[in-house]
Amino acid sequence: MHRLLKRQVKKIFGKEFDINQLDANTLKLLEEVTETYTNFDEEKTFLNYTVKKNKQELKELYNSMLASSRLAGIGEMMENITHQWKQPLSIILNIVSILKLDMKDNKELQIIEEQTRYLDDTIRDFKDFSSHSANEKSSFILEKSVEKTIKLFNFQAIANIIIINTNLEKNLTIQGNIGKFNQVLLVLFSNARDAFLSRSVMNRVITIESKTVDDKIVIEIRDNAGGIPKEIIGKIFEPYFTTKFKDKGTGVGLSMTYSIITKMGGKIEVSNYKDGALFKIILPKIKDKNE
């Protein structure tokens, strides 16, 4: 008999009550009631599980929407900056072109032109980086994405004495938004930089390699920053999980990289490799026209 039902019987009839005193019909009724209690327990367990699961899914959806809204805000801000800066930079370049007609070999004018073009290119790169087009069916060449991201990260690399080595297979075409994929790479570069600094690593190297395996593109980003502790390596893609101080990170970065790669039809894995961390991104390969 179900434990709850037994408790009720003892409460009503007393602890010394002998169930064998009941007739066959009463025993049958008690069996049916016991089965009802058992079914109720199973349904209660199922409902608790369902509520808990839905609550977790809603929490993850909310975190994803919050992170996406922040990234959308960055994109809008970069659109505004690009619009505001583009015209003055264009005017400067036009004036320099006019002055060069009379001062062809002037080194100062050449420096002004080079630096202005550099600013113009940087603004364009940031615009591409923060682009969040709704069209996910566009495609891009992996080399161009890596080149743009390294260019954006170059200041940090120089300031923190970080060497970035590349070994990329030529003309690998990936389906997706190049701006979002650039963000994935930049998050991984930035995390490596933070690990280098927190552990005072001397010879700092980030290596990014790519190759084709069957119909997949495999991209590996590794560093020599000491690796990820075993107790947290399985949690780093969870929303808002972070080992940094509150003023140093939000935990959004790696969970967003996971989300972006998943939406591109791929997957991202992490492991410790030799003296550092290894992030492996696996994406579908798009055949080019020659193939």
N, C-alpha and C positions, 0 to 999 in steps of 0.2 A: 504494500500500500504506500502511496505517496507520503513523504514525510510531513507535508503541510496538513494533509488529511488526517494522518495519525495524531498529530498534535491537537487538531480540533476534536477528534473522537475522545481522546484522553481528557481534554478540557471539559467536555460535556458529561461523559460517563464516569470519569475518575480514572486514576492510574491503574487500579486493580481490575479494570474491565477486561473481560476475556472475549476476544472477537469470535471465538468458536460458539458463543451463545447465540449468535445471530442466525436467522434462517437463510435458506438459499437465495430467496428473492432480494433480501437486504444485502447479502454479500455481493450479488450481481450488480446491484445499484451502486455499491461502494466501488466496485471495479470500474464501472463506467465513469464515476466521478473522478477516480484516480487517473484514468486515461485523459480526461479533460484537463486536470491539473498539469499532467505531463505535457500535453500539447500547448497549454498556456505558457509553460516555462520555455519551450522551444520557440514559440512565436515571440516571446519577450526577448530572448537572446538574439533572434534574427532582427527584431526591430532596433535593439540597441546597437547592433553591428551596422545596420543600414544608416541609422542616424549619425553614428560616429564617422562612417565613410563619407557620407554626403557633407558633413561638417568640414572634413579635411579637404574634400574637393572644392568646396566653396571658398575655403581659406586660400588654397593654392590659386584659384581663379582670381580672387581679389588681389593677391600679391602680384600676380602676372599683369592684371589690368593697371595696378598702381605703377609698376615698373614701366609698362608700355606708355602710360600717360607722361611719366617723367621724360622718357626718351623722345616722345612726340613733342614735348615742350622744348627740349634741346634742339630738335630739328627746326621748330618754328623760330627759335631765337637765332639759329644760324642763317635761316632764310632772310631774316631782318638785317643781320649784320652784313651779309653778302650784298643785299640791296643798297645799304647805306654806304658801303665802302667801294663798291664797284665803280661808281661814277667818278669820285675823286681820284682813284687810281688811274682810270682811263684818261682823265684830264692831265694828270702828271706825265703820263707816257706820251701824250700828244704834244705837250709843251717841250719835253725832252727831244722829241723827234724834230721839232722846228729849230730848236737851239743847235742841234747837231749839224744842221745844214751850214751854219756859219762857224761852228766850233767842232769840226770833224774828229780831231784827235784829243779832245778834252777828256782826261781820265775821270774827273769828278762827275761829268755827265754820264759817262759809261757806268760808273758805280751806282748813280741814282737810278739809271734805267734797269740795271741788273737787280737791285734791291726791290724796286717797285714791281718788277715782273715776278720776283720771288713771293712778295706779299699777295699778288694777284693769284698765283698758282696755289699758295697756301689756303687762301679763302675758298678757292674752287675745291681743293681736297677736303676741307672741313665740310663743305656743303655736300659732297659725295658721301663722306663718312656718316653724316647725320641724316642722310636720305632715308625715308621710311615710306616708300611708295607702296600702295596697296597691291600693285601688280607683282606677284611673286613668281610669275612665269618668265621673267627676264633672265638673261644669262650673262656671265662674265668670265674672263680669263683669269685663272688663279694667280698667275705671275703679276698681273696688274694690281690685284687686290693686295698681295704681299708687298709690292713696291710702294703703293700708296700708304699702307699702314706703317711700314718702316720709316717712310718719309715723315709721317706725323709723330712717330715715336723717337725720331732721331735726336731731338733736343735732350730728351731724358737719357738716351743711350750715351750721348757725349758727356752730359753732366755727371752721370753715375758710372762712367767707364765700363759700359756694357758692349760686348762684341756680338753682332748678330750675323750668323752664318746661314746661307741659303743653299739648298740643293734641290731645285725644282724641275720636275719634268716639263718639257715645253708644251705650250698650247693646250693645257688641260681646261676644258670648258665645264663650268658648273652652273646649274640652274638655281636662280635665287636672286636676292637683292644684294648687290655688292656693298652697299653702305652698311647693312646689317652684318655681313660677313666680316667686314673691316672691324666692326666693333668686337666681334668674337676674338679676332687676332689681337686687338689692342688690349682687351681684358687680360688675355693670357700673358702678353708681354709685360703689362703693368704688375700682375701678380708675381711674375718672376723677379722684377725689379724690387718689389717690396720684400721678397724673401732674401734677395741678395743683401739688402740694406739691414734687415733685422738680424741677420746672422753674420754680418761683417765678412762676407765672402770676398776674397781678393781677386781672383781671376774669373770674371763674370762673363759667361757665354750663353747665348740663346741660339739654338739651332732649329731651323724649320726646313723640313724635307717633304717632298710629295712624290707619289708614284702611282701607277695604275695597277690594280690587282683585279683581274677578270673585268667586270663591268663597273668596278668601283674606283673612286679616287681616295687614296689614303694619305692624309696629311698628318705629319708628326711634328709637334712643337715640344722641345725638351730644353731643360736648363741644368746647371750644375749647382743649384742653390741648396742642396741638402735633402730634397724630397719632402713628402707630406707625412706627418705622423700617422701610424696605422689606425689609431683610434678615431681619427676624423676623416680619413680618405674616402670612406663610403658615404659621407654626409655633405661633401663640399658643393654638390649641385642642388641641395635643398634650398628653397626660398629663404632668404635672410639669414642663412647660416654663415657666420664669419668668426674668425679668430682675431680680428683686428680690433683696436680700440674704437669707440663710437665715433671719434672725430677722424678716423682713418679709413673707414669703409662702411658700406651699407649691407653687404651680403647679396646685393642684387646681381652683381656682375656675373658670377659663374652660373647662377640659376637662369639668367637670361641667355647665356651662351648655349646652355642645354636646350632652352626653348627654341632659339633661333635655328640651331642645327637640326632639331627634331622636325620643325616645320619645313625645312629644306629636304626632308625625306631621308635624313642621315642619322648618325649617332655620334656621340662623343664619349670617350673613355679616358680614365686617368689611372696611372700606375706609377710606382717609383722605379726608376731606371738608373743603375749605377749610382752616381752621386747627386741625383736630382729628380725632378718630376717629369713625367712624359704624358702629354695630352695627345690622344689619337682621335682625329676626326675622319669619319668614313662617310663619303657622299656618293650618290649615283653619278656616273659619268655620262655626259651628253656627247654623242658622236658628232664630230665635225663633218662638213660637207664632203671632204675628200674621202672619209671613211665610208 
